[in-house]
């Protein structure tokens, strides 16, 4: 059963005539995504410190926003989470995920560094991948000045950001660094063939639809053959062994549910440590919506606890 709060949110969006994402221009979709956070997201919690940095990227600087948790000892190295926001590689930014990054920093007791990677369609695949890997490598190289323990550096993200975190973990392994201690994959896109059953059963009526997925994919991937590239579909990498421990979190009423489960199973089958949790009554994108969805707060707490546990190992 769909959670009553999720049902009420979907009904309210329909009642107010919120336009489907796929009917908007990318600029319009970005504005709507940014504005919606004021209704669905909790108030931003205080953290110990927030600073802006710029990482060296393949095509110029990449904006970063670094958070330190409340009560962190100034200058003491902390575990770090490099976070890639969701939004179909087309929408989202540092502001749309500011509250979530603050919550994870405080809950996990770690530094969180959010990455403002380039968006499609202005910058198509693999630009986001290139930016995220470059930013992660830059953060690892500059860990000391950022107050981060380079041996305890995780990557994470939601939706498209979960895809990017999985891809960065693979690229780091294949390149021999940077060292990634953990991957937090929140309803990740892992297989751009889009053939799993949940794309059919959950493809209409639950916020993320088949039409919106086609919209995002059309902006992000220009050539159909690129859908089979492991940098777009990490599930299709020929070697999934030797990857960092992972938490894969999905939602029951999400078109991406089954490919998240498939990736978790593939990680486990390849000998990696992987925990899989499905919030069976929730929709795609629910985790930042703690103002209107109680289970969103539970999901954030779970992710923070799993990060804290992974860092303590």
N, C-alpha and C positions, 0 to 999 in steps of 0.2 A: 504493500500500500504506500502510495506517495504520502510523505509527511504532511499533516494538515497545514503546517505553516508554509511549506513549499507550495501547496495547492493554493493557499490564500494569496501568496505573492504572485503566482502566475495569473490568477483570476484578476487581481488588482491591475496588473500590467495590461491585461486585455481590456478591462473596463476603462482604463485611462487612455487607451489607444496608443500605447508605446509601439512605435514602428519596429518591425523585425529588422535585425541588423542588415540582412542581405538586401534590403530596399534602400539603404543609405549609401552615400559616398563614404570612402574611408575617413575623410575629415569629419563628416557628420556622425559616423559611428564612433569615432574617437571622442567627440564632444559628449555624446549620449552616455558612453561608458564612464567617462569622468564625472558627469553630473549625477549618474545613478548612485554613485558611492555614498552621497550625502544621505540618501534614504535607507540604504541597506547596510552600511558599514557602521561599526561602533565608533564612539569617539576615539580619537587617537590617544593612546596611553603615553604618559611621559616615559622617556628613556634617559639614560645617563648622558648621551652625547649623540649629535647628528652632524656629520660633516660631508662636504662635497669634495670629490676627487675626480681626476680625469686620467683614464688609462690610455696607454698607447694602443691604437687599433690599426688594422690593415689599411684603413682609408681615413685616418685622422683620429682625433681624440674620442673616447667613449666616456660619457658621463656616468659617474658612480655616486651612490649615496650610501654612506657608511653609518651604521647605528651601533652604539654600545649600550648594554643593558643598564638599568638602574643599579646603583650600588656597586658597579664594577670599580675595582681599584685602578686609579689613573695610571696609565703606562704599563700595567701588567698585561702580558700576552693572554689572549682569550682564544678559544676555538672560534672558527669563522665559518659562516654560511654564505656562499655566493648565490644570490637569488635572481632568477630570471622570471619576469612577470608573464602572465598569460594574456591572451587576446588574439589568438589566431595569427600570430606573427604580423598583425595588421593594426591592432588597437592596443591600448594599455601603455602605461609609462610609470615613472617613479611615483607619481601622485596616486594612481589608481591602487597601488599596492603598498602605500606608505603605512597604513594601519597594520596590515598583516606582517610586514617586516618588523615593526615595533613589537608586536605581540610575540613573534618568534624570538626576537632578541631577548626580551624579558623572560619568556617562558623557558627557553633553552639555556639562558645564561651565556650567550655567545654573541660575538659581533656578527652583524648581518650587513652584507654589501650588495645593494641592489644595482643591477646593470641596465642602463638605458640603451639597449641595442637598437640598431636601425630597423625600421619597419617597412613592410611591403604595403602597396605595390611599388613605392618609390625605390625600394631596395629589395629585390627578390632573392630567393634561395640561391646561394648559401650565405648571404650577407649576415643574417642573424647568427648563424652558426659561427662564422668567422669572428664576429664581434664578441660573442660569448666565450669562445675559447681564448681569444686574445686577452679579454678582460680577466679571465680566471688565471691565465699565466702571469699577467702583470701583477695581480693581487698576490700570487704566490711569491713572485720575486721581491715584492715590496712589503711582505708580511710584517717585518720588524717595525717599519715606520707606521704601519696601519694598526699596530698593537694586536697582531694575530699570530698564533702558534702555527707555523707552516705545516707541522705534522698533523694538525687537526683542522683541515680545511675540507668542508663539505660543499656540495652543489645541490641546488634545489629549484623547484619552480612548479607552477600550476598550468595545466593544459599545454599550450604551446611552450610555456616555460618548462614544464615537465619534460616535454620532448627535447628541448635544448639541454637540460641538465643530463638526461640520459646520453645524448650525443656527445656532450663535453666529456663525460666519464669515459666513453669509448675512445674518443680522440686522445685523451690524456694517457690512457693505458697504451694505445698504439704508438704514441710519440715518446713514451718513456717519461712522461711528466707533463704538467705538475702532478704531484701526488694528491689523490682525492681520497678522503677518509670515509665518505658516506654520500649517498644520494637520496634526496627527498623528492619523490615523484608523485605529484598530486594530480589525479586524473589526467595522466599524460597521453598525448597522441604518440603512438609508437608504430603505426602501420598505415601508410597513406594509400594502400589499396582499398581500404574502407569496406572490407568484405565481411566483417564479423556480424553476428546476428543482432547485436545491440544497435547497430546502425539502422536496422529495419524496425525493431520493436520500440526503440526510443527516438526515432528520427523525426517525430512530430509531437508538438505539444509540451515539450519540457525545456524550453528556453533555447538550448542549442539544438538546431534542427539540421536535416539534410541540406536544406537550402543555404543555411548560414555556413555549414562546413564547406560546401561548394564555393561559396563566396570567398572564404578565407583561403582555401586552396588555390582558387583561381588567381588571387592576388599574390600568393607566396611562390607558387611553383609554376614556372612558365612552360616547362617541357614535361610532358607526361612521363617520359622515361626517368626523370629525376625523382619520381615518387618511389622508385625502387632503390634509390641511393640510401645507404644506411645513415647518412647525415640528415635525411628526411624521415626515414623509417628505421629507427634503431633496432626494432624487432628483427629486421632482415639482415643484420650484420652476421657474417659467416662464423664469427667467433665471439660468443658471449661469456667466455670464461675469464677469470681474473679481474672481474669488475668490483667496485666498492660495494660494501653492504648497502642495502636499500630498504626503504619503506615505499611501497606502492599503495596509494590510497585512491579509491574510485567511488563513484556514486551509482546507485542502483538504477536510476532513471536517466542515464547519460548514454548518448550514442557511443562514447569512447570507453564504456565500461569493459567490454570484452577484450579490447586490445590492451588495456591496462592489465587485466588478469593474464592475458597471454604473455605479456612481457614479464610479469612476476614469475609465472611458471617457467618461462625460458631461463630467467636468471637462476632460479633454484635448480633447474635441471642441469645447468652448466656448472654447478658447484658453488655458486655464490650464496652468501647469506642474504635472504630477502624475506621481509614480512609483508603480507598483503592484508589490507583491511578495506572492506566495502561498506559505505554508509548506504544501506539498502534503500532507504526512503528518500534519498536526496537527489538533486538535479546537478547537472554540470555547472561549475562555477560557484558552488554554494559556500565554499570555505571562507571567503572574506565577508560574508553577509551576516555577521553575528548580531546585528541590530534586530533582524527580523527572523533569523533561523537559529534556534537554540543549539541544534546539532553542529552548526558551524563552529561555535565556541568549543564544543567537545572535540571537533576535528583539529582545531588549532592546538588545543592542550595536548592531544595525542601526538601530533607532530613535534611539538616542543619537547615532550617527554622522551620520545624516541631519539631525537637529536641529542639531548642531554645524556641519555644512556649510551649512545654510540660514542660520544666524546669521552665518556668516563672509562671506556675500554682502553 
